[in-house]
Amino acid sequence: MKAVEVTGTVDSNGNLSLDEPIQVTTQSRVRVIVLFSEWSEEAEDLDDTPIEAVKASLRRALQQAQAGQRIPLSQMWEDVDLD
């Protein structure tokens, strides 16, 4: 079984609408698991980063890695306070 993560909305009638089509090669039945965010006006959902922003960040990271602009793993945790 293959898993694909996508985002979408559920309307007041319980109908699910995906933000983007799922890329498939053949038609088949699927199992759907819906995860609801417990969002409120006061608390921002950190998983709502726009997809284009995520893609741009990944492109930059790939370009930096290809250009040799890397930080050694040992240095990444130097300023992180784990307490």
PDB file of N, CA, C and O in Angstrom:
ATOM      1  N   MET A   1       0.847  -1.170   0.000  1.00  0.00           N
ATOM      2  CA  MET A   1       0.000   0.000   0.000  1.00  0.00           C
ATOM      3  C   MET A   1       0.896   1.238   0.000  1.00  0.00           C
ATOM      4  O   MET A   1       1.910   1.269   0.697  1.00  0.00           O
ATOM      5  N   LYS A   2       0.533   2.237  -0.764  1.00  0.00           N
ATOM      6  CA  LYS A   2       1.278   3.482  -0.881  1.00  0.00           C
ATOM      7  C   LYS A   2       0.510   4.597  -0.181  1.00  0.00           C
ATOM      8  O   LYS A   2      -0.716   4.661  -0.275  1.00  0.00           O
ATOM      9  N   ALA A   3       1.231   5.481   0.524  1.00  0.00           N
ATOM     10  CA  ALA A   3       0.590   6.602   1.205  1.00  0.00           C
ATOM     11  C   ALA A   3       0.968   7.907   0.523  1.00  0.00           C
ATOM     12  O   ALA A   3       2.111   8.085   0.101  1.00  0.00           O
ATOM     13  N   VAL A   4       0.010   8.819   0.415  1.00  0.00           N
ATOM     14  CA  VAL A   4       0.228  10.142  -0.148  1.00  0.00           C
ATOM     15  C   VAL A   4      -0.404  11.136   0.815  1.00  0.00           C
ATOM     16  O   VAL A   4      -1.558  10.968   1.208  1.00  0.00           O
ATOM     17  N   GLU A   5       0.341  12.173   1.200  1.00  0.00           N
ATOM     18  CA  GLU A   5      -0.218  13.194   2.090  1.00  0.00           C
ATOM     19  C   GLU A   5      -0.619  14.411   1.271  1.00  0.00           C
ATOM     20  O   GLU A   5       0.187  14.963   0.522  1.00  0.00           O
ATOM     21  N   VAL A   6      -1.867  14.822   1.422  1.00  0.00           N
ATOM     22  CA  VAL A   6      -2.385  16.009   0.739  1.00  0.00           C
ATOM     23  C   VAL A   6      -3.202  16.816   1.741  1.00  0.00           C
ATOM     24  O   VAL A   6      -3.559  16.320   2.810  1.00  0.00           O
ATOM     25  N   THR A   7      -3.491  18.051   1.389  1.00  0.00           N
ATOM     26  CA  THR A   7      -4.329  18.881   2.242  1.00  0.00           C
ATOM     27  C   THR A   7      -5.638  19.172   1.530  1.00  0.00           C
ATOM     28  O   THR A   7      -5.736  19.062   0.308  1.00  0.00           O
ATOM     29  N   GLY A   8      -6.623  19.540   2.298  1.00  0.00           N
ATOM     30  CA  GLY A   8      -7.915  19.857   1.722  1.00  0.00           C
ATOM     31  C   GLY A   8      -8.831  20.414   2.789  1.00  0.00           C
ATOM     32  O   GLY A   8      -8.395  20.749   3.890  1.00  0.00           O
ATOM     33  N   THR A   9     -10.095  20.509   2.454  1.00  0.00           N
ATOM     34  CA  THR A   9     -11.086  21.015   3.399  1.00  0.00           C
ATOM     35  C   THR A   9     -12.308  20.110   3.395  1.00  0.00           C
ATOM     36  O   THR A   9     -12.645  19.483   2.391  1.00  0.00           O
ATOM     37  N   VAL A  10     -12.950  20.064   4.538  1.00  0.00           N
ATOM     38  CA  VAL A  10     -14.210  19.342   4.674  1.00  0.00           C
ATOM     39  C   VAL A  10     -15.290  20.395   4.883  1.00  0.00           C
ATOM     40  O   VAL A  10     -15.193  21.211   5.799  1.00  0.00           O
ATOM     41  N   ASP A  11     -16.326  20.382   4.033  1.00  0.00           N
ATOM     42  CA  ASP A  11     -17.379  21.385   4.165  1.00  0.00           C
ATOM     43  C   ASP A  11     -18.402  20.953   5.215  1.00  0.00           C
ATOM     44  O   ASP A  11     -18.293  19.869   5.788  1.00  0.00           O
ATOM     45  N   SER A  12     -19.382  21.796   5.459  1.00  0.00           N
ATOM     46  CA  SER A  12     -20.370  21.529   6.504  1.00  0.00           C
ATOM     47  C   SER A  12     -21.229  20.301   6.212  1.00  0.00           C
ATOM     48  O   SER A  12     -21.890  19.784   7.113  1.00  0.00           O
ATOM     49  N   ASN A  13     -21.228  19.827   4.959  1.00  0.00           N
ATOM     50  CA  ASN A  13     -21.959  18.609   4.595  1.00  0.00           C
ATOM     51  C   ASN A  13     -21.098  17.360   4.710  1.00  0.00           C
ATOM     52  O   ASN A  13     -21.573  16.252   4.459  1.00  0.00           O
ATOM     53  N   GLY A  14     -19.824  17.532   5.091  1.00  0.00           N
ATOM     54  CA  GLY A  14     -18.932  16.387   5.236  1.00  0.00           C
ATOM     55  C   GLY A  14     -18.226  15.993   3.956  1.00  0.00           C
ATOM     56  O   GLY A  14     -17.593  14.938   3.905  1.00  0.00           O
ATOM     57  N   ASN A  15     -18.317  16.816   2.915  1.00  0.00           N
ATOM     58  CA  ASN A  15     -17.650  16.508   1.652  1.00  0.00           C
ATOM     59  C   ASN A  15     -16.201  16.966   1.704  1.00  0.00           C
ATOM     60  O   ASN A  15     -15.914  18.077   2.148  1.00  0.00           O
ATOM     61  N   LEU A  16     -15.295  16.121   1.255  1.00  0.00           N
ATOM     62  CA  LEU A  16     -13.867  16.408   1.249  1.00  0.00           C
ATOM     63  C   LEU A  16     -13.463  16.965  -0.108  1.00  0.00           C
ATOM     64  O   LEU A  16     -13.805  16.398  -1.146  1.00  0.00           O
ATOM     65  N   SER A  17     -12.731  18.083  -0.097  1.00  0.00           N
ATOM     66  CA  SER A  17     -12.229  18.696  -1.321  1.00  0.00           C
ATOM     67  C   SER A  17     -10.725  18.870  -1.167  1.00  0.00           C
ATOM     68  O   SER A  17     -10.272  19.543  -0.241  1.00  0.00           O
ATOM     69  N   LEU A  18      -9.949  18.274  -2.060  1.00  0.00           N
ATOM     70  CA  LEU A  18      -8.491  18.359  -1.983  1.00  0.00           C
ATOM     71  C   LEU A  18      -7.999  19.664  -2.582  1.00  0.00           C
ATOM     72  O   LEU A  18      -8.584  20.183  -3.532  1.00  0.00           O
ATOM     73  N   ASP A  19      -6.902  20.199  -2.011  1.00  0.00           N
ATOM     74  CA  ASP A  19      -6.314  21.435  -2.526  1.00  0.00           C
ATOM     75  C   ASP A  19      -5.673  21.231  -3.892  1.00  0.00           C
ATOM     76  O   ASP A  19      -5.671  22.141  -4.721  1.00  0.00           O
ATOM     77  N   GLU A  20      -5.130  20.045  -4.130  1.00  0.00           N
ATOM     78  CA  GLU A  20      -4.486  19.713  -5.411  1.00  0.00           C
ATOM     79  C   GLU A  20      -4.859  18.297  -5.803  1.00  0.00           C
ATOM     80  O   GLU A  20      -5.093  17.464  -4.928  1.00  0.00           O
ATOM     81  N   PRO A  21      -4.921  18.000  -7.095  1.00  0.00           N
ATOM     82  CA  PRO A  21      -5.195  16.623  -7.517  1.00  0.00           C
ATOM     83  C   PRO A  21      -4.052  15.695  -7.112  1.00  0.00           C
ATOM     84  O   PRO A  21      -2.898  16.116  -7.038  1.00  0.00           O
ATOM     85  N   ILE A  22      -4.377  14.453  -6.856  1.00  0.00           N
ATOM     86  CA  ILE A  22      -3.365  13.440  -6.562  1.00  0.00           C
ATOM     87  C   ILE A  22      -2.895  12.858  -7.891  1.00  0.00           C
ATOM     88  O   ILE A  22      -3.710  12.468  -8.727  1.00  0.00           O
ATOM     89  N   GLN A  23      -1.586  12.801  -8.084  1.00  0.00           N
ATOM     90  CA  GLN A  23      -1.021  12.274  -9.327  1.00  0.00           C
ATOM     91  C   GLN A  23      -1.023  10.746  -9.268  1.00  0.00           C
ATOM     92  O   GLN A  23      -0.291  10.153  -8.476  1.00  0.00           O
ATOM     93  N   VAL A  24      -1.834  10.119 -10.097  1.00  0.00           N
ATOM     94  CA  VAL A  24      -1.933   8.656 -10.147  1.00  0.00           C
ATOM     95  C   VAL A  24      -1.827   8.185 -11.592  1.00  0.00           C
ATOM     96  O   VAL A  24      -2.091   8.940 -12.527  1.00  0.00           O
ATOM     97  N   THR A  25      -1.439   6.934 -11.755  1.00  0.00           N
ATOM     98  CA  THR A  25      -1.337   6.370 -13.106  1.00  0.00           C
ATOM     99  C   THR A  25      -2.528   5.487 -13.448  1.00  0.00           C
ATOM    100  O   THR A  25      -2.836   5.280 -14.621  1.00  0.00           O
ATOM    101  N   THR A  26      -3.198   4.965 -12.424  1.00  0.00           N
ATOM    102  CA  THR A  26      -4.384   4.141 -12.661  1.00  0.00           C
ATOM    103  C   THR A  26      -5.465   4.508 -11.657  1.00  0.00           C
ATOM    104  O   THR A  26      -5.171   4.991 -10.564  1.00  0.00           O
ATOM    105  N   GLN A  27      -6.709   4.278 -12.032  1.00  0.00           N
ATOM    106  CA  GLN A  27      -7.828   4.533 -11.142  1.00  0.00           C
ATOM    107  C   GLN A  27      -7.942   3.379 -10.160  1.00  0.00           C
ATOM    108  O   GLN A  27      -7.835   2.217 -10.552  1.00  0.00           O
ATOM    109  N   SER A  28      -8.161   3.692  -8.883  1.00  0.00           N
ATOM    110  CA  SER A  28      -8.334   2.639  -7.885  1.00  0.00           C
ATOM    111  C   SER A  28      -9.089   3.172  -6.682  1.00  0.00           C
ATOM    112  O   SER A  28      -9.193   4.385  -6.495  1.00  0.00           O
ATOM    113  N   ARG A  29      -9.615   2.273  -5.870  1.00  0.00           N
ATOM    114  CA  ARG A  29     -10.258   2.670  -4.621  1.00  0.00           C
ATOM    115  C   ARG A  29      -9.167   3.008  -3.627  1.00  0.00           C
ATOM    116  O   ARG A  29      -8.058   2.480  -3.714  1.00  0.00           O
ATOM    117  N   VAL A  30      -9.475   3.888  -2.680  1.00  0.00           N
ATOM    118  CA  VAL A  30      -8.491   4.323  -1.689  1.00  0.00           C
ATOM    119  C   VAL A  30      -9.100   4.293  -0.294  1.00  0.00           C
ATOM    120  O   VAL A  30     -10.320   4.267  -0.129  1.00  0.00           O
ATOM    121  N   ARG A  31      -8.219   4.297   0.707  1.00  0.00           N
ATOM    122  CA  ARG A  31      -8.641   4.494   2.101  1.00  0.00           C
ATOM    123  C   ARG A  31      -8.270   5.919   2.462  1.00  0.00           C
ATOM    124  O   ARG A  31      -7.197   6.394   2.090  1.00  0.00           O
ATOM    125  N   VAL A  32      -9.128   6.595   3.168  1.00  0.00           N
ATOM    126  CA  VAL A  32      -8.894   7.988   3.527  1.00  0.00           C
ATOM    127  C   VAL A  32      -8.887   8.124   5.049  1.00  0.00           C
ATOM    128  O   VAL A  32      -9.815   7.679   5.724  1.00  0.00           O
ATOM    129  N   ILE A  33      -7.835   8.742   5.578  1.00  0.00           N
ATOM    130  CA  ILE A  33      -7.758   9.080   6.991  1.00  0.00           C
ATOM    131  C   ILE A  33      -7.725  10.596   7.063  1.00  0.00           C
ATOM    132  O   ILE A  33      -6.863  11.220   6.444  1.00  0.00           O
ATOM    133  N   VAL A  34      -8.633  11.195   7.797  1.00  0.00           N
ATOM    134  CA  VAL A  34      -8.717  12.649   7.886  1.00  0.00           C
ATOM    135  C   VAL A  34      -8.227  13.081   9.261  1.00  0.00           C
ATOM    136  O   VAL A  34      -8.724  12.613  10.286  1.00  0.00           O
ATOM    137  N   LEU A  35      -7.236  13.990   9.272  1.00  0.00           N
ATOM    138  CA  LEU A  35      -6.704  14.528  10.517  1.00  0.00           C
ATOM    139  C   LEU A  35      -7.158  15.971  10.642  1.00  0.00           C
ATOM    140  O   LEU A  35      -6.850  16.789   9.775  1.00  0.00           O
ATOM    141  N   PHE A  36      -7.879  16.296  11.693  1.00  0.00           N
ATOM    142  CA  PHE A  36      -8.377  17.647  11.908  1.00  0.00           C
ATOM    143  C   PHE A  36      -7.422  18.408  12.811  1.00  0.00           C
ATOM    144  O   PHE A  36      -6.984  17.888  13.837  1.00  0.00           O
ATOM    145  N   SER A  37      -7.100  19.633  12.432  1.00  0.00           N
ATOM    146  CA  SER A  37      -6.306  20.510  13.285  1.00  0.00           C
ATOM    147  C   SER A  37      -7.229  21.109  14.324  1.00  0.00           C
ATOM    148  O   SER A  37      -8.371  21.458  14.027  1.00  0.00           O
ATOM    149  N   GLU A  38      -6.730  21.228  15.549  1.00  0.00           N
ATOM    150  CA  GLU A  38      -7.493  21.901  16.592  1.00  0.00           C
ATOM    151  C   GLU A  38      -7.086  23.358  16.567  1.00  0.00           C
ATOM    152  O   GLU A  38      -6.335  23.815  17.429  1.00  0.00           O
ATOM    153  N   TRP A  39      -7.583  24.093  15.577  1.00  0.00           N
ATOM    154  CA  TRP A  39      -7.201  25.473  15.337  1.00  0.00           C
ATOM    155  C   TRP A  39      -8.167  26.410  16.026  1.00  0.00           C
ATOM    156  O   TRP A  39      -9.367  26.145  16.100  1.00  0.00           O
ATOM    157  N   SER A  40      -7.639  27.497  16.524  1.00  0.00           N
ATOM    158  CA  SER A  40      -8.488  28.542  17.091  1.00  0.00           C
ATOM    159  C   SER A  40      -7.938  29.888  16.654  1.00  0.00           C
ATOM    160  O   SER A  40      -6.841  29.959  16.100  1.00  0.00           O
ATOM    161  N   GLU A  41      -8.679  30.946  16.895  1.00  0.00           N
ATOM    162  CA  GLU A  41      -8.236  32.291  16.543  1.00  0.00           C
ATOM    163  C   GLU A  41      -6.941  32.646  17.264  1.00  0.00           C
ATOM    164  O   GLU A  41      -6.108  33.373  16.723  1.00  0.00           O
ATOM    165  N   GLU A  42      -6.764  32.134  18.489  1.00  0.00           N
ATOM    166  CA  GLU A  42      -5.601  32.481  19.294  1.00  0.00           C
ATOM    167  C   GLU A  42      -4.371  31.649  18.947  1.00  0.00           C
ATOM    168  O   GLU A  42      -3.245  32.121  19.111  1.00  0.00           O
ATOM    169  N   ALA A  43      -4.562  30.432  18.476  1.00  0.00           N
ATOM    170  CA  ALA A  43      -3.430  29.528  18.228  1.00  0.00           C
ATOM    171  C   ALA A  43      -3.279  29.286  16.737  1.00  0.00           C
ATOM    172  O   ALA A  43      -4.199  28.798  16.080  1.00  0.00           O
ATOM    173  N   GLU A  44      -2.114  29.629  16.210  1.00  0.00           N
ATOM    174  CA  GLU A  44      -1.841  29.428  14.787  1.00  0.00           C
ATOM    175  C   GLU A  44      -1.385  27.990  14.564  1.00  0.00           C
ATOM    176  O   GLU A  44      -0.563  27.477  15.325  1.00  0.00           O
ATOM    177  N   ASP A  45      -1.906  27.339  13.536  1.00  0.00           N
ATOM    178  CA  ASP A  45      -1.510  25.975  13.197  1.00  0.00           C
ATOM    179  C   ASP A  45      -0.199  26.041  12.433  1.00  0.00           C
ATOM    180  O   ASP A  45      -0.150  26.596  11.335  1.00  0.00           O
ATOM    181  N   LEU A  46       0.865  25.483  12.999  1.00  0.00           N
ATOM    182  CA  LEU A  46       2.182  25.573  12.390  1.00  0.00           C
ATOM    183  C   LEU A  46       2.316  24.701  11.142  1.00  0.00           C
ATOM    184  O   LEU A  46       3.292  24.846  10.406  1.00  0.00           O
ATOM    185  N   ASP A  47       1.376  23.809  10.885  1.00  0.00           N
ATOM    186  CA  ASP A  47       1.432  22.959   9.702  1.00  0.00           C
ATOM    187  C   ASP A  47       0.801  23.619   8.482  1.00  0.00           C
ATOM    188  O   ASP A  47       0.695  22.984   7.434  1.00  0.00           O
ATOM    189  N   ASP A  48       0.386  24.859   8.589  1.00  0.00           N
ATOM    190  CA  ASP A  48      -0.287  25.533   7.488  1.00  0.00           C
ATOM    191  C   ASP A  48       0.656  26.384   6.644  1.00  0.00           C
ATOM    192  O   ASP A  48       0.225  27.368   6.043  1.00  0.00           O
ATOM    193  N   THR A  49       1.926  26.023   6.593  1.00  0.00           N
ATOM    194  CA  THR A  49       2.861  26.729   5.731  1.00  0.00           C
ATOM    195  C   THR A  49       2.428  26.498   4.287  1.00  0.00           C
ATOM    196  O   THR A  49       2.222  25.353   3.886  1.00  0.00           O
ATOM    197  N   PRO A  50       2.287  27.554   3.507  1.00  0.00           N
ATOM    198  CA  PRO A  50       1.864  27.369   2.112  1.00  0.00           C
ATOM    199  C   PRO A  50       2.809  26.435   1.356  1.00  0.00           C
ATOM    200  O   PRO A  50       4.024  26.483   1.545  1.00  0.00           O
ATOM    201  N   ILE A  51       2.250  25.605   0.519  1.00  0.00           N
ATOM    202  CA  ILE A  51       3.033  24.613  -0.218  1.00  0.00           C
ATOM    203  C   ILE A  51       4.121  25.278  -1.052  1.00  0.00           C
ATOM    204  O   ILE A  51       5.238  24.765  -1.128  1.00  0.00           O
ATOM    205  N   GLU A  52       3.816  26.402  -1.672  1.00  0.00           N
ATOM    206  CA  GLU A  52       4.823  27.093  -2.482  1.00  0.00           C
ATOM    207  C   GLU A  52       6.013  27.541  -1.638  1.00  0.00           C
ATOM    208  O   GLU A  52       7.150  27.507  -2.110  1.00  0.00           O
ATOM    209  N   ALA A  53       5.766  27.962  -0.390  1.00  0.00           N
ATOM    210  CA  ALA A  53       6.857  28.364   0.500  1.00  0.00           C
ATOM    211  C   ALA A  53       7.727  27.163   0.865  1.00  0.00           C
ATOM    212  O   ALA A  53       8.950  27.282   0.941  1.00  0.00           O
ATOM    213  N   VAL A  54       7.107  26.019   1.087  1.00  0.00           N
ATOM    214  CA  VAL A  54       7.857  24.802   1.399  1.00  0.00           C
ATOM    215  C   VAL A  54       8.706  24.392   0.194  1.00  0.00           C
ATOM    216  O   VAL A  54       9.882  24.059   0.344  1.00  0.00           O
ATOM    217  N   LYS A  55       8.108  24.416  -1.001  1.00  0.00           N
ATOM    218  CA  LYS A  55       8.841  24.054  -2.215  1.00  0.00           C
ATOM    219  C   LYS A  55      10.026  24.991  -2.440  1.00  0.00           C
ATOM    220  O   LYS A  55      11.112  24.534  -2.797  1.00  0.00           O
ATOM    221  N   ALA A  56       9.833  26.295  -2.236  1.00  0.00           N
ATOM    222  CA  ALA A  56      10.914  27.264  -2.422  1.00  0.00           C
ATOM    223  C   ALA A  56      12.040  27.005  -1.439  1.00  0.00           C
ATOM    224  O   ALA A  56      13.212  27.090  -1.803  1.00  0.00           O
ATOM    225  N   SER A  57      11.701  26.692  -0.202  1.00  0.00           N
ATOM    226  CA  SER A  57      12.711  26.398   0.816  1.00  0.00           C
ATOM    227  C   SER A  57      13.504  25.137   0.448  1.00  0.00           C
ATOM    228  O   SER A  57      14.724  25.099   0.608  1.00  0.00           O
ATOM    229  N   LEU A  58      12.814  24.123  -0.037  1.00  0.00           N
ATOM    230  CA  LEU A  58      13.494  22.887  -0.441  1.00  0.00           C
ATOM    231  C   LEU A  58      14.406  23.121  -1.645  1.00  0.00           C
ATOM    232  O   LEU A  58      15.499  22.559  -1.710  1.00  0.00           O
ATOM    233  N   ARG A  59      13.961  23.952  -2.605  1.00  0.00           N
ATOM    234  CA  ARG A  59      14.799  24.281  -3.758  1.00  0.00           C
ATOM    235  C   ARG A  59      16.084  24.983  -3.320  1.00  0.00           C
ATOM    236  O   ARG A  59      17.172  24.653  -3.790  1.00  0.00           O
ATOM    237  N   ARG A  60      15.943  25.973  -2.398  1.00  0.00           N
ATOM    238  CA  ARG A  60      17.119  26.681  -1.884  1.00  0.00           C
ATOM    239  C   ARG A  60      18.074  25.716  -1.188  1.00  0.00           C
ATOM    240  O   ARG A  60      19.285  25.776  -1.397  1.00  0.00           O
ATOM    241  N   ALA A  61      17.533  24.838  -0.371  1.00  0.00           N
ATOM    242  CA  ALA A  61      18.365  23.877   0.358  1.00  0.00           C
ATOM    243  C   ALA A  61      19.102  22.959  -0.612  1.00  0.00           C
ATOM    244  O   ALA A  61      20.279  22.668  -0.402  1.00  0.00           O
ATOM    245  N   LEU A  62      18.441  22.499  -1.661  1.00  0.00           N
ATOM    246  CA  LEU A  62      19.073  21.634  -2.649  1.00  0.00           C
ATOM    247  C   LEU A  62      20.177  22.379  -3.390  1.00  0.00           C
ATOM    248  O   LEU A  62      21.259  21.833  -3.603  1.00  0.00           O
ATOM    249  N   GLN A  63      19.911  23.621  -3.783  1.00  0.00           N
ATOM    250  CA  GLN A  63      20.922  24.427  -4.468  1.00  0.00           C
ATOM    251  C   GLN A  63      22.135  24.657  -3.568  1.00  0.00           C
ATOM    252  O   GLN A  63      23.275  24.587  -4.028  1.00  0.00           O
ATOM    253  N   GLN A  64      21.889  24.931  -2.291  1.00  0.00           N
ATOM    254  CA  GLN A  64      22.997  25.142  -1.361  1.00  0.00           C
ATOM    255  C   GLN A  64      23.808  23.867  -1.181  1.00  0.00           C
ATOM    256  O   GLN A  64      25.038  23.914  -1.136  1.00  0.00           O
ATOM    257  N   ALA A  65      23.137  22.740  -1.077  1.00  0.00           N
ATOM    258  CA  ALA A  65      23.842  21.464  -0.925  1.00  0.00           C
ATOM    259  C   ALA A  65      24.666  21.150  -2.172  1.00  0.00           C
ATOM    260  O   ALA A  65      25.800  20.683  -2.062  1.00  0.00           O
ATOM    261  N   GLN A  66      24.108  21.401  -3.353  1.00  0.00           N
ATOM    262  CA  GLN A  66      24.833  21.139  -4.600  1.00  0.00           C
ATOM    263  C   GLN A  66      26.030  22.067  -4.755  1.00  0.00           C
ATOM    264  O   GLN A  66      27.027  21.698  -5.375  1.00  0.00           O
ATOM    265  N   ALA A  67      25.933  23.281  -4.188  1.00  0.00           N
ATOM    266  CA  ALA A  67      27.030  24.246  -4.276  1.00  0.00           C
ATOM    267  C   ALA A  67      28.064  24.037  -3.167  1.00  0.00           C
ATOM    268  O   ALA A  67      29.043  24.777  -3.080  1.00  0.00           O
ATOM    269  N   GLY A  68      27.843  23.031  -2.325  1.00  0.00           N
ATOM    270  CA  GLY A  68      28.785  22.753  -1.244  1.00  0.00           C
ATOM    271  C   GLY A  68      28.616  23.655  -0.040  1.00  0.00           C
ATOM    272  O   GLY A  68      29.474  23.677   0.842  1.00  0.00           O
ATOM    273  N   GLN A  69      27.527  24.397   0.010  1.00  0.00           N
ATOM    274  CA  GLN A  69      27.279  25.296   1.136  1.00  0.00           C
ATOM    275  C   GLN A  69      26.545  24.526   2.235  1.00  0.00           C
ATOM    276  O   GLN A  69      25.333  24.653   2.406  1.00  0.00           O
ATOM    277  N   ARG A  70      27.311  23.730   2.967  1.00  0.00           N
ATOM    278  CA  ARG A  70      26.719  22.887   4.001  1.00  0.00           C
ATOM    279  C   ARG A  70      27.301  23.228   5.361  1.00  0.00           C
ATOM    280  O   ARG A  70      28.431  23.705   5.467  1.00  0.00           O
ATOM    281  N   ILE A  71      26.521  22.978   6.393  1.00  0.00           N
ATOM    282  CA  ILE A  71      26.982  23.144   7.764  1.00  0.00           C
ATOM    283  C   ILE A  71      27.206  21.745   8.329  1.00  0.00           C
ATOM    284  O   ILE A  71      26.314  20.900   8.250  1.00  0.00           O
ATOM    285  N   PRO A  72      28.375  21.490   8.893  1.00  0.00           N
ATOM    286  CA  PRO A  72      28.593  20.169   9.495  1.00  0.00           C
ATOM    287  C   PRO A  72      27.551  19.891  10.586  1.00  0.00           C
ATOM    288  O   PRO A  72      27.189  20.785  11.351  1.00  0.00           O
ATOM    289  N   LEU A  73      27.091  18.682  10.645  1.00  0.00           N
ATOM    290  CA  LEU A  73      26.066  18.294  11.603  1.00  0.00           C
ATOM    291  C   LEU A  73      26.487  18.631  13.033  1.00  0.00           C
ATOM    292  O   LEU A  73      25.649  19.004  13.855  1.00  0.00           O
ATOM    293  N   SER A  74      27.765  18.502  13.329  1.00  0.00           N
ATOM    294  CA  SER A  74      28.252  18.791  14.681  1.00  0.00           C
ATOM    295  C   SER A  74      28.029  20.258  15.059  1.00  0.00           C
ATOM    296  O   SER A  74      27.880  20.568  16.241  1.00  0.00           O
ATOM    297  N   GLN A  75      28.003  21.159  14.083  1.00  0.00           N
ATOM    298  CA  GLN A  75      27.799  22.585  14.359  1.00  0.00           C
ATOM    299  C   GLN A  75      26.323  22.963  14.445  1.00  0.00           C
ATOM    300  O   GLN A  75      25.989  23.987  15.041  1.00  0.00           O
ATOM    301  N   MET A  76      25.445  22.171  13.872  1.00  0.00           N
ATOM    302  CA  MET A  76      24.026  22.512  13.846  1.00  0.00           C
ATOM    303  C   MET A  76      23.419  22.607  15.231  1.00  0.00           C
ATOM    304  O   MET A  76      22.494  23.391  15.441  1.00  0.00           O
ATOM    305  N   TRP A  77      23.912  21.833  16.178  1.00  0.00           N
ATOM    306  CA  TRP A  77      23.327  21.775  17.507  1.00  0.00           C
ATOM    307  C   TRP A  77      24.066  22.629  18.532  1.00  0.00           C
ATOM    308  O   TRP A  77      23.708  22.606  19.709  1.00  0.00           O
ATOM    309  N   GLU A  78      25.084  23.382  18.121  1.00  0.00           N
ATOM    310  CA  GLU A  78      25.890  24.142  19.074  1.00  0.00           C
ATOM    311  C   GLU A  78      25.079  25.132  19.891  1.00  0.00           C
ATOM    312  O   GLU A  78      25.266  25.198  21.106  1.00  0.00           O
ATOM    313  N   ASP A  79      24.200  25.893  19.291  1.00  0.00           N
ATOM    314  CA  ASP A  79      23.466  26.939  19.992  1.00  0.00           C
ATOM    315  C   ASP A  79      22.060  26.510  20.434  1.00  0.00           C
ATOM    316  O   ASP A  79      21.262  27.350  20.849  1.00  0.00           O
ATOM    317  N   VAL A  80      21.755  25.216  20.348  1.00  0.00           N
ATOM    318  CA  VAL A  80      20.438  24.740  20.728  1.00  0.00           C
ATOM    319  C   VAL A  80      20.439  24.365  22.202  1.00  0.00           C
ATOM    320  O   VAL A  80      21.249  23.551  22.646  1.00  0.00           O
ATOM    321  N   ASP A  81      19.518  24.969  22.961  1.00  0.00           N
ATOM    322  CA  ASP A  81      19.394  24.678  24.385  1.00  0.00           C
ATOM    323  C   ASP A  81      18.360  23.567  24.547  1.00  0.00           C
ATOM    324  O   ASP A  81      17.183  23.772  24.253  1.00  0.00           O
ATOM    325  N   LEU A  82      18.781  22.411  25.004  1.00  0.00           N
ATOM    326  CA  LEU A  82      17.895  21.259  25.109  1.00  0.00           C
ATOM    327  C   LEU A  82      17.204  21.157  26.470  1.00  0.00           C
ATOM    328  O   LEU A  82      16.483  20.191  26.720  1.00  0.00           O
ATOM    329  N   ASP A  83      17.409  22.130  27.346  1.00  0.00           N
ATOM    330  CA  ASP A  83      16.786  22.080  28.679  1.00  0.00           C
ATOM    331  C   ASP A  83      15.352  22.478  28.646  1.00  0.00           C
ATOM    332  O   ASP A  83      14.690  22.487  29.683  1.00  0.00           O
TER     333      ASP A  83
END
